[in-house]
């Protein structure tokens, strides 16, 4: 998939250096993936959360961080919308 919005991730891990390796791993996996449906994501990330409008929330570093994305399966694009700590995620509105 093509991953868009990487700057959001880079800026985040500059402030939260403890998740650099996990974010890089997620980026690499997402770029290699060819997810055609939510089931494809669920197979690799069983704890991912699926919201309306093709939004997917990934747990990063054992659920310490939450990564909000929007997935365009037919176009093979995943857009990073935001990332935050679990506490920050609890305040987000979708």
N, C-alpha and C positions, 0 to 999 in steps of 0.2 A: 504494500500500500504506500501511497505517497503521504508523508506526515507533514502537516502544515502547522505553524504556530510554535515551532521549536524554540524561538526566542523566549517564550513564556517559561519553558522548562529550564533553559540556561540561566535566566535571571533568578528563577526560584532556587536552583541548587547553588547559586553563588551565596545565597543567604542561609541555606540549609545544606551544608557540605556533607552531612551524614547520609544523603540519599543519592549522591552522584552516580555511583556504580549501578544502583537499581534503575535510575532514570535512563542511563545509557543502555542498559540491558533491554528495557521496555522499548526504547526507540529502535534499537537493532531488530528486535522481534517484530515490531509493528511494520517496519520497512520491508521485512522479508515475507510477511503474512499476505495471504490472498483471501481474506475473509469475505465470503459471499453472503453470509447471513449472521445474525446474532449467535446462532449455534456454533459457528466456527470460532468465535471469540470465547464462548462459554467453554468449549473443549479445552482451550489453552489456559483460560483464566476463569475457573469455576466460581470464584467469589466476586467477579465483576457484577455490577448492578446495571440493569437496563431500564432506561427511562423513556417516556414518549419522545417522539420526533428523532429517533435513532441516536439518542444520547447514551453514552456508555461511561460508567464510572469505574475506573481501575483502582485497585488497592496497591499502593507502592510501599515497599519496605514493611511488610507485615501489617498493613492497614494503618501505619503511622501517618501516611499521606494519602490524599485522594486526588486522582487525576480525572478531570471531567473532559470528555471528548464528544464530538459529533462525528458519526460515521456515515459516509456515502458509499454504500456497498457496491453499487453498480459502477461507479466511477473509480473505485479503489482509492478513496481519499479518506483520511482521518484527520480531523482538525482538533488541535489542542485548544480547549476553551479556557481552562484555568486549572491550577493545582494549588493545593493548600494542605495544611495540617488537618487531622481528623476534626479537631475543635473548630477550625475555620469552615470546614465542609458543613458542619451542623448548622451554620448560619446562612449558607447559600440558599438562594431561591431559584428554582428552575421553572 
